[in-house]
Amino acid sequence: MNFAPIDERWMRRALELAERGRWTTWPNPMVGCVVVDQDLCIGEGWHQQFGQGHAEVNALRQIGEGIDLSQATAYVTLEPCSHVGKTPPCARLLTERGVGRVVVAMEDPNPMVSSRGIELLREAGVDVEVGCLAQEAKSLNARFVHAMTQPTPWVTLKWAQSSDGFIDPETRALPGRGSHALTGKASARWTHGLRAQHDGILVGMRTWLVDAPRLNVRAVPGHSPRPMVLTHGQTPPPTKWTRSEEETLPATMLHPLDGLGSDAMKAWGKAGHATHCMNAPWPTGPWWHAMKKDLGCEAVLVEGGATLAQQVLDTPFWNELHVLTATGSLGQGLRAPSVPAWSPSQSMTMGEDVVDVWHPISSHL
């Protein structure tokens, strides 16, 4: 269906609003809504935070109850919900307020609810058109679409490196040394924004022991992901390593296939961490499938170290790569993983640093 320029203009505004919830809505999608009458915006809103009012609710709150909306159009970036969740169904609200026309960018990708909101609106006599800027809407909520349609989680990789391609000045740093920051505050904010868009964050054992990372969200609003550590069966070090326990979330230690009931699992449990034996070899499709099914992680951020990241990049089970490159060089140290051979899909300046973003080549074919 071809949409008029005026429809695309208002839908672009709805998409702009939706993106304002990027750090605060996961695992819900980002959604925007604009209500227009006679080419004038009379109400607009977006889904601001998980568990709170949806975009349609926030837009209609700006419009008085007695206003006639029979000639108005509501532009919504995602099919209005038809089920009762943490909030009432938005499709029902639109019909109760008497909105005459609804333009939807894309259907809900959840196969359990897809098209039901549209059907509810049409059954109530509302003129509904679907597909306005659909590709833009799908791109905005790529993680959510993946979560609703794929058996594995959305996997994002991220690392910071020097201008000459090192991620650490030492090749074999000792446990408890602490992290060595390469990039600036703007890149840290970018990293924390990524964390807020995932429900799990995965690191290797050496990163956990050497850097003692906090792995939470601090520089932006939003929820912290669940920290997870791939142990390969290692036990905690015999002596306490540097870590601020009050600032660090307990992690889930992911053990290999033969880890069930092992001394390593018991030791990590005594140290205050959850333990889970993965029922598949790392890093295969069944391994990621188990992470989504058993641990409930629909989007996972892989933050290190170099070996862990390279192992993931060498498989087809990743969806996005963010590389933050500093202006300074190290000259020696631990080499960064190899970036994909094709050009990044996005490159931007982040303070004094540069962020390059790659997607699998198959997603661009």
C-alpha positions as CSV (number, residue, x, y, z in Angstrom):
1,M,0.0,0.0,0.0
2,N,1.2,3.5,-0.9
3,F,0.8,6.1,1.8
4,A,0.4,9.8,1.3
5,P,3.3,12.1,2.2
6,I,1.2,13.5,5.1
7,D,0.8,10.0,6.6
8,E,4.6,9.4,6.3
9,R,5.3,12.7,7.9
10,W,3.2,12.0,11.0
11,M,4.5,8.5,11.2
12,R,8.1,9.8,11.2
13,R,7.1,11.9,14.2
14,A,5.7,8.9,15.9
15,L,9.0,7.0,15.3
16,E,11.0,9.9,16.7
17,L,8.9,9.8,19.9
18,A,9.2,6.0,20.1
19,E,13.0,6.2,20.2
20,R,12.9,8.3,23.3
21,G,12.1,5.1,25.2
22,R,15.3,3.3,24.0
23,W,16.9,2.9,27.4
24,T,13.8,2.4,29.5
25,T,11.2,0.1,27.8
26,W,13.0,-3.2,27.4
27,P,11.8,-6.0,27.3
28,N,8.8,-4.0,25.8
29,P,9.1,-2.5,22.4
30,M,9.6,1.2,21.7
31,V,6.3,2.7,20.6
32,G,5.2,6.2,19.6
33,C,1.8,7.6,18.9
34,V,0.6,10.9,17.3
35,V,-3.1,11.9,17.1
36,V,-3.8,14.3,14.3
37,D,-7.0,16.2,13.3
38,Q,-7.1,18.4,10.2
39,D,-3.3,18.1,9.9
40,L,-2.8,19.4,13.4
41,C,-1.2,17.3,16.2
42,I,-3.7,17.3,19.1
43,G,-1.9,14.7,21.2
44,E,1.3,12.7,21.2
45,G,3.1,10.3,23.4
46,W,5.5,7.3,23.7
47,H,6.0,4.3,25.8
48,Q,8.3,5.8,28.4
49,Q,9.1,2.9,30.8
50,F,8.4,-0.8,31.1
51,G,5.3,-1.4,33.1
52,Q,3.9,2.1,32.6
53,G,1.4,3.6,30.2
54,H,1.7,2.7,26.5
55,A,2.1,5.3,23.7
56,E,-1.6,5.5,22.9
57,V,-2.5,6.1,26.5
58,N,0.0,8.9,26.9
59,A,-1.1,10.6,23.6
60,L,-4.8,10.4,24.4
61,R,-4.3,11.8,27.9
62,Q,-3.4,15.1,26.3
63,I,-6.9,15.2,24.6
64,G,-10.0,16.2,26.6
65,E,-12.5,13.4,27.1
66,G,-15.3,15.4,25.3
67,I,-13.3,16.1,22.1
68,D,-14.8,14.5,19.0
69,L,-12.1,12.3,17.4
70,S,-14.3,10.7,14.7
71,Q,-12.3,12.6,12.0
72,A,-8.9,12.2,13.7
73,T,-6.1,9.8,12.8
74,A,-3.9,8.1,15.3
75,Y,-0.4,7.2,13.9
76,V,1.1,4.3,15.9
77,T,4.4,2.7,15.2
78,L,3.3,-0.8,16.4
79,E,-0.1,-2.5,16.3
80,P,-2.1,-1.4,19.4
81,C,-2.2,-4.2,22.0
82,S,-5.4,-6.2,22.4
83,H,-4.7,-8.0,25.6
84,V,-4.7,-7.1,29.3
85,G,-1.1,-7.0,30.6
86,K,0.4,-4.5,32.9
87,T,-1.9,-1.9,31.3
88,P,-5.4,-2.2,29.6
89,P,-5.6,-2.9,25.9
90,C,-4.8,0.1,23.7
91,A,-7.0,-1.0,20.8
92,R,-10.0,-0.9,23.1
93,L,-9.0,2.6,24.4
94,L,-8.8,3.9,20.8
95,T,-12.3,2.7,20.0
96,E,-13.7,4.0,23.3
97,R,-12.3,7.4,22.5
98,G,-13.9,7.3,19.1
99,V,-10.8,7.7,17.0
100,G,-12.0,7.4,13.3
101,R,-8.8,6.2,11.6
102,V,-5.6,4.4,12.8
103,V,-2.5,4.1,10.7
104,V,-0.1,1.4,12.0
105,A,3.5,1.0,10.9
106,M,3.8,-2.7,11.6
107,E,1.9,-5.6,13.1
108,D,2.9,-7.0,16.5
109,P,5.6,-9.7,15.7
110,N,4.4,-11.8,18.7
111,P,2.6,-14.7,16.9
112,M,0.3,-15.0,20.0
113,V,-1.2,-11.6,19.5
114,S,-0.3,-10.4,16.0
115,S,-3.3,-8.8,14.1
116,R,-5.7,-9.1,17.0
117,G,-5.5,-5.4,17.8
118,I,-6.1,-4.5,14.2
119,E,-9.0,-6.9,14.0
120,L,-10.5,-5.4,17.2
121,L,-10.3,-1.9,15.7
122,R,-11.8,-2.9,12.4
123,E,-14.7,-4.8,14.1
124,A,-15.5,-1.5,15.9
125,G,-15.7,0.3,12.6
126,V,-12.3,2.1,12.7
127,D,-10.6,2.6,9.4
128,V,-7.2,0.9,9.9
129,E,-4.3,1.0,7.4
130,V,-1.1,-1.0,8.1
131,G,2.5,-0.7,6.7
132,C,3.3,3.0,6.8
133,L,7.1,3.1,7.2
134,A,7.1,-0.5,8.2
135,Q,10.8,-1.1,7.5
136,E,11.8,1.8,9.7
137,A,9.5,0.6,12.5
138,K,11.0,-3.0,12.2
139,S,14.5,-1.6,12.3
140,L,13.8,0.5,15.4
141,N,12.6,-2.6,17.3
142,A,14.9,-5.2,15.8
143,R,15.6,-6.7,19.2
144,F,12.0,-7.1,20.0
145,V,11.1,-8.6,16.6
146,H,13.9,-11.1,17.1
147,A,12.8,-11.9,20.6
148,M,9.3,-12.6,19.4
149,T,10.2,-14.7,16.4
150,Q,13.5,-16.5,17.0
151,P,14.5,-19.3,19.4
152,T,17.8,-17.7,20.3
153,P,18.4,-14.3,22.0
154,W,19.5,-11.2,20.2
155,V,23.3,-11.1,20.7
156,T,25.2,-7.9,20.7
157,L,29.0,-7.7,21.1
158,K,30.8,-4.7,22.3
159,W,34.4,-3.9,23.1
160,A,36.7,-0.8,23.4
161,Q,40.1,-0.7,21.8
162,S,43.1,1.6,21.3
163,S,43.7,3.2,17.9
164,D,46.3,0.5,17.2
165,G,43.9,-2.4,18.0
166,F,44.6,-3.4,21.6
167,I,42.0,-3.9,24.3
168,D,44.3,-4.0,27.3
169,P,47.9,-3.0,27.9
170,E,48.7,-6.4,29.5
171,T,48.4,-9.7,27.8
172,R,48.1,-11.7,31.1
173,A,46.9,-9.3,33.8
174,L,46.6,-10.6,37.4
175,P,43.2,-11.0,39.1
176,G,42.0,-8.0,40.9
177,R,44.0,-5.5,38.8
178,G,40.8,-3.6,37.8
179,S,39.8,-2.3,34.4
180,H,41.9,-0.1,32.2
181,A,39.7,2.6,30.6
182,L,40.6,3.3,27.0
183,T,37.7,5.5,25.9
184,G,36.0,8.5,27.4
185,K,32.8,9.5,29.1
186,A,30.7,9.7,25.9
187,S,31.6,6.1,25.1
188,A,30.8,5.0,28.6
189,R,27.4,6.5,28.2
190,W,27.0,4.6,24.9
191,T,28.0,1.4,26.6
192,H,25.5,1.9,29.5
193,G,22.8,2.7,27.0
194,L,23.5,-0.7,25.3
195,R,23.3,-2.4,28.7
196,A,19.9,-0.9,29.3
197,Q,18.6,-2.5,26.1
198,H,19.5,-6.0,27.1
199,D,18.4,-8.3,29.9
200,G,21.6,-10.3,30.1
201,I,25.3,-9.3,30.0
202,L,27.9,-12.0,29.4
203,V,31.7,-11.9,30.1
204,G,34.4,-14.5,30.4
205,M,36.0,-15.6,33.6
206,R,39.3,-13.7,33.1
207,T,37.4,-10.4,32.5
208,W,35.4,-11.1,35.7
209,L,38.5,-11.7,37.7
210,V,40.9,-9.2,36.2
211,D,38.6,-6.2,35.6
212,A,36.2,-6.8,38.4
213,P,33.5,-5.1,36.3
214,R,30.3,-3.8,37.8
215,L,28.3,-4.6,34.7
216,N,25.4,-2.4,35.6
217,V,23.7,0.7,34.2
218,R,24.8,4.0,35.8
219,A,25.3,6.7,33.1
220,V,21.8,6.5,31.7
221,P,18.3,5.7,33.0
222,G,17.1,2.1,32.7
223,H,17.4,-1.3,34.3
224,S,20.7,-3.2,34.7
225,P,21.0,-6.5,32.8
226,R,21.6,-9.8,34.6
227,P,25.4,-10.4,34.8
228,M,26.5,-13.8,33.6
229,V,30.0,-15.3,33.6
230,L,31.2,-18.2,31.4
231,T,33.3,-20.2,33.8
232,H,34.5,-23.2,31.8
233,G,34.5,-25.0,35.2
234,Q,36.9,-22.6,37.0
235,T,36.5,-22.2,40.8
236,P,36.8,-18.9,42.7
237,P,40.4,-17.8,43.4
238,P,41.7,-18.9,46.8
239,T,42.1,-15.2,47.9
240,K,39.7,-12.4,47.8
241,W,40.2,-10.2,44.6
242,T,39.3,-6.5,44.4
243,R,35.6,-6.0,44.0
244,S,33.1,-3.6,45.5
245,E,30.4,-6.0,46.5
246,E,27.9,-3.3,47.4
247,E,28.2,-1.9,43.8
248,T,28.2,-5.3,42.0
249,L,25.2,-7.4,41.2
250,P,25.5,-11.1,42.0
251,A,26.3,-12.9,38.8
252,T,25.1,-16.2,37.3
253,M,28.0,-18.5,36.7
254,L,27.4,-20.5,33.6
255,H,29.2,-23.9,33.7
256,P,30.0,-26.3,30.9
257,L,28.0,-29.5,30.3
258,D,29.8,-31.6,32.9
259,G,29.5,-28.9,35.6
260,L,26.4,-30.1,37.3
261,G,27.1,-30.8,41.0
262,S,30.7,-30.0,40.6
263,D,32.9,-28.4,43.2
264,A,33.1,-25.3,41.0
265,M,29.4,-24.8,41.1
266,K,29.3,-25.3,44.8
267,A,32.1,-22.9,45.4
268,W,30.6,-20.1,43.4
269,G,27.3,-20.7,45.1
270,K,29.0,-20.2,48.5
271,A,30.5,-17.0,47.2
272,G,26.9,-15.6,46.7
273,H,26.4,-16.2,43.0
274,A,23.8,-18.2,41.2
275,T,25.0,-21.1,39.1
276,H,23.6,-22.8,36.0
277,C,24.8,-25.7,34.0
278,M,24.4,-25.1,30.3
279,N,22.9,-28.1,28.6
280,A,24.8,-27.6,25.3
281,P,28.3,-26.9,24.1
282,W,29.5,-23.3,23.9
283,P,28.9,-21.4,21.6
284,T,26.4,-23.3,19.5
285,G,22.8,-22.6,18.6
286,P,21.5,-25.0,21.3
287,W,23.6,-23.2,23.8
288,W,22.0,-19.8,23.0
289,H,18.6,-21.5,22.8
290,A,19.1,-22.8,26.3
291,M,20.1,-19.3,27.5
292,K,16.8,-17.9,26.2
293,K,14.6,-20.8,27.4
294,D,16.2,-21.6,30.7
295,L,17.4,-18.2,31.8
296,G,14.8,-16.0,30.1
297,C,17.3,-13.8,28.3
298,E,15.9,-12.5,25.1
299,A,18.7,-10.0,24.4
300,V,22.3,-10.6,25.6
301,L,25.2,-8.1,25.5
302,V,28.7,-9.8,25.2
303,E,31.3,-7.5,26.7
304,G,34.4,-9.6,26.9
305,G,37.0,-10.7,26.8
306,A,38.8,-11.0,23.5
307,T,38.7,-14.8,23.3
308,L,35.0,-14.9,24.2
309,A,34.1,-12.2,21.7
310,Q,36.0,-13.9,18.9
311,Q,34.4,-17.2,19.6
312,V,31.0,-15.6,19.2
313,L,32.0,-13.7,16.1
314,D,33.2,-16.9,14.5
315,T,29.6,-18.3,14.6
316,P,26.4,-17.2,12.9
317,F,24.7,-16.5,16.3
318,W,25.3,-12.8,16.7
319,N,23.2,-9.8,15.5
320,E,25.2,-6.6,16.2
321,L,28.8,-5.6,17.0
322,H,29.8,-2.2,18.5
323,V,33.5,-1.3,18.5
324,L,34.6,1.8,20.4
325,T,38.0,3.0,19.2
326,A,40.0,5.6,21.2
327,T,42.4,8.1,19.8
328,G,45.3,7.0,21.9
329,S,47.5,4.0,21.2
330,L,49.0,1.4,23.5
331,G,51.8,-0.1,21.3
332,Q,51.5,-3.5,22.9
333,G,49.2,-5.6,25.0
334,L,46.2,-7.9,24.4
335,R,44.9,-7.7,20.8
336,A,41.3,-6.9,20.1
337,P,39.2,-9.5,18.3
338,S,39.1,-9.3,14.5
339,V,36.2,-7.1,13.1
340,P,34.2,-8.4,10.2
341,A,35.7,-8.1,6.7
342,W,32.9,-6.0,5.4
343,S,32.3,-2.3,6.1
344,P,30.4,-1.2,9.2
345,S,26.8,-0.3,8.7
346,Q,27.2,2.8,10.9
347,S,30.1,4.9,12.1
348,M,29.9,7.9,14.4
349,T,31.9,10.2,16.6
350,M,31.4,9.6,20.3
351,G,33.2,12.4,22.2
352,E,36.9,11.9,21.2
353,D,36.2,8.3,20.2
354,V,34.7,6.6,17.2
355,V,31.9,4.0,17.4
356,D,31.6,1.5,14.5
357,V,28.6,-0.8,14.3
358,W,28.4,-4.0,12.2
359,H,25.6,-6.3,11.4
360,P,25.9,-9.8,9.9
361,I,26.4,-9.6,6.2
362,S,23.3,-11.7,5.6
363,S,21.1,-9.0,7.1
364,H,22.0,-6.6,4.3
365,L,21.6,-9.0,1.4
